[in-house]
């Protein structure tokens, strides 16, 4: 027990240690609570901790302190609370900002440099953004601050446009209303990458006393500069400059899901000449509670979020529905098919359609070269690589999950040669103006393609079928297991360990032949799970299972989520299509087999964790 603790804190520590001995608290919670009860920077929170101890609120204390909320390679994201090492709160946000400033100064000869800050419509986002601004300013960093909510891609653009050294976006993307986050960016406009990520993390975890200053005084002194309209216009112009077509006759219902999408997606579509775009009024208001979104869960990967927008589209005769997440870096799409019924496209399908559209247009314009390249992550559809090869364009498809790696590849290979980037979780980018995904450019391309197809009496669904006939049928799926809290972390670790040591070898009659382990960087043959080859970089906590050769090819990828308490499973299947007459049969057969594989894997996973 620490000698620095006050008598009251010592008594609380005794109760905490007794609760741990009785199995009511995890060991990591005891360690983190001890710090908060003894170290001077946490003194303001001791009264609240004491109240929980007195009330025997061990389960809640465990949730608040079971870990130090990770500052991953992009930043922090998690549950908001008034205190706790495992949550987003005033202390953890301030130490994140202080750590970023301290590391920047260490790399900048002691000078503070400059930063851009933006925030979305989530609860407390404006509060946390102001706290970040005053913390950075007190550390000698000049701050360019958006005075109202903006999109994540606008922040990425602003860093580059204003020549800032770093940037911060306060958002938890598509998470539920109770969450928020701190995303850190470097001067490229991309999320921080090695070696900066580890340097920032070290300074964050070493934060003791954190300086601050009055926000209004900092503005008056020129230490915080309010930005807005000029940056907005430049960002919108940059996105619109990527237009590749002139067709504009398409009717769209757009929903920002109570987020910031009106500031970038709607603004760009309007500026690009799309006049038939209606914002869904019931989900238009910026509101961090996401009141009119099913389950208050604003993720455009969830089919439920499209219900109201599709109803409106059917009533008005619209052709497309577009939805964005709260920080509007990701875009979901639904398209009208036969009988006025709408079909929601997957992120992989939208990515393939946009890649095809961009490559066809640029091939026709003669603007592709031998150095042109497309980028996708390893869990994104192989159809994008097939389309790229058909256009004799390189496809960099060996990237770990995270758009920051696409931004890194852009700068490594030459942004002037970058054609398009895509990830399965609805993220897309083109051009050189940003280094993070942008729902606006995705919306621009998908709207132009839909309008172009409409003039020929076709839809996005028709173009997808044409791609399948040309390249083969590609089908993807995704499932996840939510594992919250300290026990959930252990469950995720045990599932990943099982995939490495004793992976499933037969799933619904599909034989799995190889394991690709990107943490150990090796390929192993099944059934013996013995190493047969080295696996080149990258290195990450990602495992693939690949089926044996045959007419049905199947792969499964598994990884822990970097932003949520989840473990994610990605499924890939492909089958040859000899001609258009076979397509329906191939689709049905492949869909059924992949569904059976998904169900079999879910059963296997539940067995591993005893569910």
C-alpha positions in Angstrom: 0.0 0.0 0.0 1.3 3.4 -0.9 2.7 5.6 1.8 1.6 8.7 -0.2 -2.0 7.9 0.3 -4.1 10.0 2.7 -5.7 8.1 5.6 -9.1 8.1 3.8 -7.4 6.8 0.6 -5.5 4.1 2.6 -8.8 2.9 4.0 -10.3 2.9 0.5 -7.3 0.9 -0.8 -7.8 -1.7 2.0 -11.5 -2.1 0.9 -10.4 -2.4 -2.7 -7.8 -5.1 -1.9 -10.3 -7.0 0.1 -12.8 -6.8 -2.8 -10.1 -8.1 -5.2 -9.4 -11.0 -2.9 -13.1 -11.9 -3.0 -13.1 -11.8 -6.8 -15.1 -8.6 -7.1 -12.3 -6.6 -8.8 -9.7 -7.6 -11.4 -6.0 -7.1 -10.6 -5.6 -4.4 -13.2 -8.5 -2.4 -11.6 -6.7 -2.6 -8.2 -3.5 -1.2 -9.9 -5.3 1.6 -11.6 -7.4 2.6 -8.6 -4.2 2.7 -6.5 -2.7 5.2 -8.9 -5.9 7.4 -8.8 -6.0 7.3 -5.0 -2.3 8.1 -4.5 -0.9 10.2 -7.3 -1.5 14.0 -7.0 -2.9 14.6 -10.5 -5.9 12.4 -9.7 -6.8 14.1 -6.4 -10.0 15.7 -7.8 -11.5 12.3 -8.4 -10.9 10.7 -5.0 -14.2 11.7 -3.5 -16.1 10.0 -6.3 -14.0 6.8 -5.9 -14.6 6.9 -2.2 -18.4 7.1 -2.8 -18.3 4.0 -5.0 -16.1 2.1 -2.4 -18.5 3.1 0.4 -21.5 1.8 -1.6 -19.8 -1.4 -2.6 -20.0 -0.5 -6.3 -17.4 -3.0 -7.3 -18.8 -3.9 -10.7 -19.0 -0.3 -11.8 -15.5 0.4 -10.5 -14.2 -2.6 -12.4 -15.8 -1.2 -15.6 -14.2 2.2 -15.0 -10.7 1.0 -14.1 -10.1 -2.5 -15.6 -7.6 -1.0 -18.0 -5.9 2.3 -19.0 -7.9 3.2 -22.1 -5.6 2.3 -24.9 -4.0 5.0 -27.0 -3.8 3.0 -30.1 -2.0 3.9 -33.3 -4.8 6.4 -34.0 -6.0 7.5 -30.6 -8.5 6.6 -27.9 -12.2 5.6 -28.1 -14.5 4.3 -25.5 -17.3 4.8 -23.0 -17.7 8.3 -21.6 -17.8 8.7 -17.8 -16.9 11.3 -15.2 -13.9 9.4 -14.1 -11.9 6.2 -14.7 -8.7 5.1 -16.4 -10.8 2.9 -18.8 -13.1 5.7 -20.1 -13.2 8.9 -22.1 -13.4 11.7 -19.5 -11.9 15.1 -18.9 -8.7 13.6 -17.5 -8.1 11.1 -20.3 -8.8 13.6 -23.0 -6.5 16.2 -21.4 -3.7 13.7 -21.0 -4.2 12.7 -24.6 -3.8 16.3 -25.8 -0.9 16.9 -23.4 0.9 13.8 -24.6 0.4 14.8 -28.2 1.8 18.3 -27.5 4.7 17.0 -25.5 5.7 14.6 -28.2 5.4 17.2 -30.9 7.7 19.5 -29.0 10.2 16.7 -28.6 10.3 16.3 -32.4 10.3 20.0 -33.1 13.3 21.3 -31.2 11.1 22.3 -28.2 8.8 24.4 -30.4 5.0 23.9 -30.1 4.1 24.0 -33.8 0.5 24.1 -34.8 -2.6 21.9 -34.7 -6.1 21.7 -36.3 -9.0 20.6 -34.1 -12.5 19.5 -35.2 -15.4 17.6 -33.6 -18.6 15.9 -34.5 -22.1 16.1 -33.1 -21.7 13.6 -30.3 -22.5 14.4 -26.7 -19.6 16.3 -25.1 -17.7 16.5 -28.4 -17.6 20.3 -28.2 -16.5 20.2 -24.6 -13.7 17.8 -25.3 -12.6 19.7 -28.3 -12.3 23.0 -26.3 -10.4 21.1 -23.6 -8.0 19.7 -26.3 -7.6 23.2 -27.7 -6.8 24.9 -24.4 -4.4 22.0 -23.4 -2.5 22.3 -26.7 -2.4 26.1 -26.5 -1.1 26.0 -22.9 1.7 23.8 -24.2 2.7 26.4 -26.8 0.9 24.8 -29.8 -1.0 27.2 -32.0 -4.5 25.9 -32.6 -6.8 26.3 -35.6 -10.2 25.5 -34.2 -13.5 24.7 -36.0 -16.1 26.6 -34.0 -18.9 24.1 -35.0 -19.1 20.5 -36.0 -17.3 19.2 -39.0 -16.4 15.9 -40.7 -13.3 13.8 -40.1 -12.2 14.2 -43.7 -12.5 18.0 -43.4 -10.1 17.8 -40.5 -7.7 15.7 -42.5 -7.9 18.3 -45.3 -7.5 21.2 -42.9 -4.3 19.8 -41.5 -2.8 19.8 -45.0 -4.4 23.1 -46.1 -3.3 25.0 -43.0 0.2 23.3 -43.0 -0.3 22.1 -39.4 2.0 19.7 -37.6 -0.8 17.6 -36.0 -4.5 17.4 -35.8 -7.2 16.1 -33.5 -10.7 14.9 -34.2 -13.1 14.4 -31.3 -15.4 11.5 -32.4 -16.3 7.9 -31.8 -17.3 7.4 -35.4 -20.3 5.0 -35.6 -20.3 3.9 -31.9 -23.4 4.2 -29.6 -24.3 7.5 -27.9 -22.4 6.7 -24.7 -19.0 6.6 -26.5 -16.6 9.3 -27.6 -13.0 9.4 -28.7 -9.8 11.3 -29.5 -8.2 10.7 -32.9 -4.7 12.0 -33.4 -3.3 13.0 -36.8 0.2 13.9 -38.1 1.2 16.6 -40.6 0.3 14.4 -43.6 -3.3 14.6 -42.6 -3.3 10.9 -41.8 -3.7 9.2 -38.5 -0.5 8.8 -36.6 1.8 5.9 -37.6 5.1 4.5 -36.5 7.3 5.9 -35.1 5.1 8.8 -34.0 2.4 6.5 -32.5 4.6 4.9 -29.9 6.2 8.3 -29.1 2.8 9.9 -28.5 1.6 6.9 -26.4 4.7 7.2 -24.2 4.1 10.9 -23.5 0.3 10.3 -22.9 1.0 7.6 -20.3 3.6 9.8 -18.6 1.3 12.8 -18.2 1.3 14.2 -14.7 0.3 17.8 -14.1 -1.4 19.2 -17.3 -1.4 22.9 -18.0 -4.4 24.6 -19.4 -5.7 28.1 -20.1 -9.0 30.0 -20.6 -10.4 29.4 -24.1 -11.7 32.9 -24.8 -8.4 34.4 -23.5 -6.4 32.1 -25.8 -8.6 33.2 -28.8 -8.0 36.9 -27.8 -4.3 36.3 -27.6 -4.2 34.6 -31.0 -3.1 31.2 -29.5 -6.4 29.7 -30.8 -7.6 30.8 -34.2 -11.2 30.2 -35.2 -11.5 28.8 -38.7 -14.5 27.8 -40.8 -15.8 29.1 -44.1 -12.6 29.6 -46.0 -11.4 26.1 -45.2 -14.9 24.7 -45.9 -14.9 26.2 -49.4 -11.4 25.0 -50.2 -12.3 21.5 -49.0 -15.5 21.4 -51.1 -13.7 22.6 -54.2 -11.0 19.9 -53.7 -13.6 17.2 -53.5 -15.6 18.5 -56.5 -12.5 18.7 -58.6 -12.4 14.9 -58.7 -15.7 14.7 -60.7 -15.3 12.3 -63.6 -18.7 12.6 -65.3 -21.4 15.1 -66.3 -24.6 13.0 -65.7 -26.7 14.5 -62.9 -30.2 13.1 -63.3 -30.5 11.0 -60.2 -32.9 11.4 -57.2 -31.2 10.8 -53.9 -32.5 10.7 -50.3 -29.6 11.5 -48.0 -29.5 10.9 -44.2 -26.7 12.1 -42.0 -28.1 10.0 -39.1 -28.0 13.1 -36.9 -24.3 13.6 -37.6 -22.2 16.1 -39.7 -22.9 14.7 -43.2 -24.7 17.9 -44.3 -21.4 19.8 -44.0 -19.5 17.6 -46.4 -21.6 15.0 -48.4 -24.6 17.2 -49.0 -22.4 20.3 -49.5 -20.2 18.5 -52.1 -23.2 17.0 -54.0 -24.9 20.4 -54.2 -21.7 22.1 -55.3 -21.1 19.4 -57.9 -24.5 20.0 -59.5 -26.8 17.3 -58.0 -30.0 19.2 -57.5 -32.3 16.3 -56.6 -30.9 15.5 -53.2 -33.3 15.5 -50.3 -32.1 15.4 -46.7 -34.2 13.1 -44.5 -35.7 15.6 -42.0 -36.3 13.1 -39.2 -32.6 12.4 -39.0 -31.2 15.8 -40.0 -30.8 17.5 -36.6 -27.3 17.3 -35.2 -27.9 15.3 -32.1 -25.5 13.1 -30.1 -28.3 10.9 -28.8 -29.2 9.9 -32.4 -32.9 9.9 -31.4 -34.5 8.8 -34.6 -31.9 6.1 -35.5 -32.9 2.5 -34.6 -31.4 1.5 -31.3 -29.7 4.9 -31.3 -26.8 3.2 -33.1 -25.8 5.3 -36.1 -23.7 2.8 -38.1 -24.5 2.7 -41.8 -23.3 -0.9 -41.9 -26.5 -1.8 -40.1 -29.5 -2.3 -42.4 -31.9 -0.9 -39.8 -30.6 2.6 -40.2 -31.9 2.8 -43.8 -35.5 2.0 -42.9 -36.9 5.6 -42.7 -34.8 6.8 -45.6 -35.9 3.9 -47.8 -39.6 4.5 -46.9 -39.1 8.1 -48.0 -37.3 7.1 -51.2 -40.2 4.8 -52.1 -42.7 7.5 -51.5 -40.9 10.1 -53.6 -39.6 7.8 -56.4 -35.9 8.3 -55.5 -33.2 6.2 -57.1 -30.7 6.1 -54.3 -30.4 6.3 -50.5 -27.1 7.5 -49.0 -26.4 7.4 -45.3 -23.3 8.6 -43.4 -22.0 7.9 -39.9 -21.8 10.8 -37.3 -18.4 12.0 -38.4 -19.2 11.4 -42.1 -16.1 9.6 -43.2 -18.1 6.5 -44.2 -21.0 6.1 -46.6 -23.7 3.5 -46.9 -25.7 3.1 -50.1 -29.1 1.6 -51.0 -30.3 1.4 -54.6 -33.7 0.9 -56.1 -34.2 -2.4 -57.9 -37.1 -4.2 -59.4 -40.6 -3.4 -58.1 -39.5 -0.2 -56.3 -37.7 -2.4 -53.7 -34.4 -1.2 -52.4 -31.3 -3.2 -51.8 -28.5 -2.1 -49.4 -25.1 -2.5 -50.9 -22.1 -3.7 -48.9 -19.0 -1.6 -48.4 -17.2 -4.1 -50.7 -19.8 -3.7 -53.4 -19.7 0.1 -53.3 -15.9 0.0 -53.3 -15.9 -2.3 -56.4 -18.4 -0.1 -58.2 -16.4 3.1 -57.5 -13.1 1.5 -58.5 -14.6 0.3 -61.8 -16.1 3.7 -62.4 -12.9 5.6 -61.7 -10.7 3.3 -63.7 -13.1 3.3 -66.7 -13.3 7.1 -66.7 -9.6 7.6 -66.3 -8.8 4.9 -68.9 -11.0 6.7 -71.4 -9.4 10.0 -70.5 -5.9 8.6 -70.9 -4.8 9.8 -67.4 -3.6 6.4 -66.1 0.1 5.5 -66.2 2.3 2.5 -65.4 2.7 3.9 -61.9 -1.0 4.4 -61.2 -2.3 2.4 -58.3 -5.4 1.4 -56.3 -5.2 0.5 -52.6 -7.3 -1.7 -50.4 -6.9 -3.5 -47.1 -6.5 -7.2 -46.7 -10.1 -7.7 -45.5 -11.6 -5.8 -48.5 -13.0 -7.6 -51.5 -10.6 -9.3 -54.0 -12.9 -8.0 -56.8 -11.2 -4.6 -56.5 -7.9 -6.2 -57.4 -9.4 -8.1 -60.3 -10.9 -4.9 -61.7 -7.5 -3.2 -61.3 -5.7 -5.9 -63.1 -8.1 -5.7 -66.0 -7.2 -2.1 -66.4 -3.5 -2.9 -66.0 -3.3 -0.9 -62.8 -1.4 -2.0 -59.7 -3.5 -2.9 -56.7 -1.8 -2.7 -53.3 -3.9 -5.2 -51.3 -1.7 -6.4 -48.5 -2.5 -3.6 -46.0 -3.6 -4.2 -42.4 -7.0 -3.0 -41.4 -7.2 0.8 -41.0 -7.4 3.6 -43.5 -4.2 5.1 -42.0 -2.4 2.4 -43.9 -4.0 3.5 -47.2 -2.9 7.0 -46.4 0.6 5.7 -45.7 0.7 3.8 -49.0 -0.4 7.0 -50.9 2.6 8.9 -49.6 5.0 5.9 -50.0 4.0 5.2 -53.7 3.4 8.8 -54.7 0.1 10.6 -54.2 0.1 11.9 -57.7 -0.2 8.3 -58.9 -3.0 7.4 -56.5 -6.2 6.4 -58.2 -8.6 5.1 -55.5 -8.6 3.6 -52.0 -11.2 1.5 -50.4 -11.9 -0.6 -47.3 -14.8 -2.9 -46.6 -16.2 -0.8 -43.7 -17.6 1.8 -46.1 -14.4 4.0 -46.4 -13.3 5.5 -49.8 -10.9 8.1 -51.0 -9.5 9.6 -54.2 -7.3 12.6 -55.0 -4.5 14.2 -52.9 -6.4 16.5 -50.7 -6.8 14.2 -47.6 -5.3 11.1 -46.0 -8.4 9.7 -44.4 -11.5 8.2 -45.9 -14.2 10.7 -47.1 -17.9 10.0 -47.5 -18.2 13.0 -49.8 -15.9 11.6 -52.6 -17.6 8.2 -52.2 -21.0 9.9 -52.6 -19.8 11.9 -55.6 -18.6 8.9 -57.5 -21.6 6.7 -56.7 -24.0 9.5 -57.6 -22.3 10.1 -60.9 -22.2 6.4 -61.7 -25.9 6.0 -60.8 -26.8 8.9 -63.0 -24.7 7.6 -65.9 -26.3 4.2 -65.7 -29.8 5.7 -65.5 -29.4 7.3 -68.9 -28.8 3.7 -70.2 -31.8 2.3 -68.3 -29.6 0.5 -65.8 -28.9 0.6 -62.1 -25.9 0.0 -59.8 -27.2 -3.6 -59.4 -27.0 -4.1 -63.2 -23.4 -2.9 -63.2 -22.5 -5.2 -60.3 -23.8 -8.2 -62.3 -21.8 -7.1 -65.3 -18.7 -7.1 -63.1 -19.5 -10.5 -61.8 -19.8 -11.9 -65.3 -16.5 -10.3 -66.3 -14.4 -11.1 -63.3 -16.3 -13.9 -61.4 -18.7 -13.8 -58.5 -17.2 -12.4 -55.3 -19.2 -12.6 -52.1 -18.2 -11.2 -48.7 -19.7 -11.2 -45.2 -18.9 -10.1 -41.7 -19.8 -11.1 -38.2 -18.6 -10.0 -34.8 -18.8 -11.0 -31.2 -19.1 -8.2 -28.6 -17.0 -8.9 -25.6 -17.3 -6.0 -23.2 -15.4 -5.3 -20.0 -12.5 -7.1 -18.4 -13.9 -10.6 -19.0 -14.5 -9.7 -22.6 -10.9 -8.8 -23.2 -9.9 -12.3 -22.0 -12.5 -13.9 -24.3 -11.1 -12.1 -27.3 -7.6 -13.2 -26.4 -8.7 -16.8 -26.0 -10.5 -16.8 -29.4 -7.4 -15.4 -31.1 -5.2 -18.0 -29.4 -7.6 -20.8 -30.5 -7.4 -19.7 -34.1 -3.6 -19.9 -33.9 -3.2 -23.1 -32.1 -6.2 -25.3 -33.0 -8.2 -23.6 -35.8 -11.3 -25.2 -37.2 -10.5 -27.5 -40.1 -13.9 -28.3 -41.5 -16.7 -25.8 -41.7 -20.0 -27.0 -43.2 -18.1 -29.4 -45.5 -15.5 -26.8 -46.6 -12.0 -28.0 -45.8 -9.6 -25.3 -44.5 -6.1 -26.0 -45.8 -3.9 -23.1 -44.6 -3.4 -20.6 -41.9 -1.9 -17.1 -42.7 -0.8 -15.7 -39.3 0.3 -12.0 -39.6 1.4 -11.8 -36.0 3.8 -14.7 -36.3 4.4 -13.9 -40.0 4.1 -17.5 -41.1 2.0 -19.8 -43.2 0.9 -23.1 -41.6 -0.6 -26.1 -43.3 -3.6 -27.9 -41.9 -4.5 -30.3 -40.4 -1.2 -30.4 -38.5 -0.9 -26.6 -38.3 2.8 -26.8 -39.1 4.8 -23.9 -40.6 5.5 -24.3 -44.3 6.6 -20.8 -45.3 7.5 -17.3 -44.1 4.8 -14.6 -44.5 6.0 -11.2 -45.6 5.1 -8.0 -43.8 2.9 -6.4 -42.6 2.8 -7.5 -38.9 -0.5 -7.3 -37.1 -2.9 -9.3 -35.0 -4.7 -10.9 -37.9 -5.3 -14.5 -38.9 -6.6 -15.9 -42.2 -7.9 -19.4 -42.9 -7.9 -20.4 -46.5 -9.8 -23.3 -48.0 -8.4 -26.0 -50.2 -8.5 -25.4 -54.0 -11.8 -26.1 -55.7 -14.8 -24.6 -57.5 -15.7 -22.8 -54.3 -12.9 -20.8 -52.7 -13.3 -19.5 -49.2 -11.2 -17.5 -46.8 -11.9 -16.3 -43.3 -10.1 -13.5 -41.5 -10.3 -12.8 -37.7 -9.0 -9.9 -35.7 -9.7 -7.9 -32.6 -11.4 -4.6 -33.2 -9.1 -1.6 -32.6 -12.0 0.7 -31.6 -14.7 -1.5 -29.9 -14.8 -4.4 -27.5 -15.3 -6.8 -30.4 -13.7 -9.6 -32.3 -14.4 -9.5 -36.0 -14.7 -12.2 -38.6 -14.5 -11.5 -42.3 -15.7 -14.1 -44.9 -14.7 -14.3 -48.5 -16.0 -16.6 -51.3 -15.6 -16.6 -55.0 -16.8 -18.7 -57.9 -16.3 -18.6 -61.7 -19.1 -17.4 -63.9 -18.9 -18.8 -67.5 -21.7 -16.6 -68.9 -24.6 -14.4 -67.9 -27.1 -17.3 -68.0 -25.2 -19.0 -65.1 -25.0 -16.0 -62.8 -28.2 -16.5 -60.8 -27.4 -20.1 -60.1 -23.8 -19.3 -59.1 -25.0 -16.6 -56.8 -27.5 -18.8 -55.1 -25.1 -21.7 -54.7 -22.3 -19.5 -53.4 -24.5 -17.6 -51.0 -25.9 -20.8 -49.5 -22.4 -22.3 -49.0 -20.9 -19.2 -47.4 -23.9 -18.8 -45.1 -23.3 -22.4 -43.9 -19.7 -21.6 -43.3 -20.5 -18.5 -41.3 -23.0 -20.4 -39.1 -20.5 -23.2 -38.6 -17.8 -20.8 -37.5 -20.2 -19.0 -35.1 -20.9 -22.4 -33.4 -17.2 -23.1 -33.2 -16.5 -19.6 -31.6 -19.2 -20.1 -29.0 -17.7 -23.4 -28.1 -14.3 -21.7 -27.5 -15.7 -19.2 -25.0 -18.3 -21.5 -23.4 -21.3 -19.5 -24.6 
